[in-house]
C-alpha cells in the first residue's frame, strides 16, 4: 500500500512539472520572436537610412533614364550570352563615327548618338544638333562635343549622364578612366586655353593663354595633372610648347619646346607613366617630366591614320601618293620600336589588343600576332586572313578581345579562334 501511494505521489509531481515546462518553453519562443521583430525593425530602419543617404549623396547622378534602363536591362550574370558571331543592322549612315562602350557599339553623328548591342537592340537614342560632332571615350562612357560649337554631352552604357553648353566654342576634349574631363576653350581677349572638370562635373582648373593656340590636352588618372600642347609663331616659324600643369596649385611643373613642328595630339600612355606628342612630322615619347625618350619621324604627306592603344601606337603611311602599298609602324609606350607591317591592299583601319593586330584592308581583315621567337626577341607574324564581301570602315575590339567590323549599315562581331579555324579549313 505504501508503494502504491509513493507511485501516485511521483505521478502527481510529474503532472505538476509539465505546465511549468510548457510555460518556460512558451516564454523562450516569445522572447525569440520579439528579438526577431526587433532585428527586422532595426534592419529596416538602417536600410531606409542608407537609401536616404545614397539618394542625397548621389542625387546629381540619379536620373529617370538611369532608373528606367537599369531595370530594363538589368543583368546579374555579368557575362555576354549573345553569340560571338552576331551581326546587327545600324542606321546612322556613312557619316557616323563609332566607339565601343564595353561590348556595345555607339554611333555618333551630328544629329545624335545611338547605342546598339549585339542582340540587335537599340539601347537608346539621343538627339542633339551639333555642327561637327566629335567623340572620345574611356571605354565606360563617351564624351561628345561640337567641334567649333559650344555643346558637350556625356553618355554611359545606359543613358545620357551630363550635358552643358560653354560660352565659347569647344575645340577639343578628353576624358579619363574616372570620368574627369577637360576641354580646349577660349575666353574674351584670350586665344585659347583649357578647362578641367572632376568626375562630379565641377571645374577644378582653368588656364587661358593670350598668345598660344592650344591644339590638344590630356589629363592623368585623378586629373591632378594636365598635359597641354600649344602652338605659337616665332620669327615666322611655328613652335610647339608642351606644358604639364598641376591642377591643384595651377603651377607649370614642366615645359618643353619643339621647334619647326605643329603638335596635333598629346596624351598620357602606359597607365599614365609617360607622355606622347604627335606632331605634323614626328611621334615623340617622353616621361611624365617631359624628358624625351624617343623621336620617330614620318612623312606627313603620306600619313593615313594614327592609332593610340596605350601600350601600342600605330602610324600608317602609303609608300606613294598613287599606290595602294602601305606600311604600318608600331611603337611601344616606352618609345621602343615594336614592329612594322606592309600591305599591298591598302589600309583602312587597325586595332591592337594584347598581342594581336587586326588590320582592315580594302579586301580583307588581316590578323597578326606579336610574339616571341625562338630567342628572347619578339616578331610580328601573320596568323590569319578573312576575305570580306562587304566594304567595312572600322575595326575595333571589345572587352572580351573579340573583333568588331563596322560598315555603313551593319556591324559584325567575330571570335579570333573561329577565324583561325576557318583559315585551317580552307
Secondary structure, 3 states (H helix, E strand, C coil): CHHHHHHHHHHHHHHHHHHHHHHHHHHHHHHHHHHHHHHHHHHHHHHHHHHHHHHHHCCCCCCHHHHHHHHHCCCCCCCCCCCCCCEEECCCCCCCEEEEECCEEEEECCCEEEEECCCCCEEEEEECCCCCEEEEECCCCEEEEEECCCEEEEECCCCEEEEEECCCCECEEEECCCCCEEEEECCCCCCEEEEEECCCCCEEEEEEECCCEEEEEEECCCCCEEEEEEEEEECCEEEEEEEEEECCCCCEEEEEEEECCCEEEEEEECCCCEEEEEECCEEEEEECCCCEEEEEECCCCCEEEEEECCCEEEEEEECCCCCCCEEEEEEECCCCEEEEEEECCCCCEEEEECCEEEEECCCEEEEEEEEECCCCCEEEEEEEEEECCCCCCEEEECCCCCEEEECCCEEEEECHHHHHHHHHHC
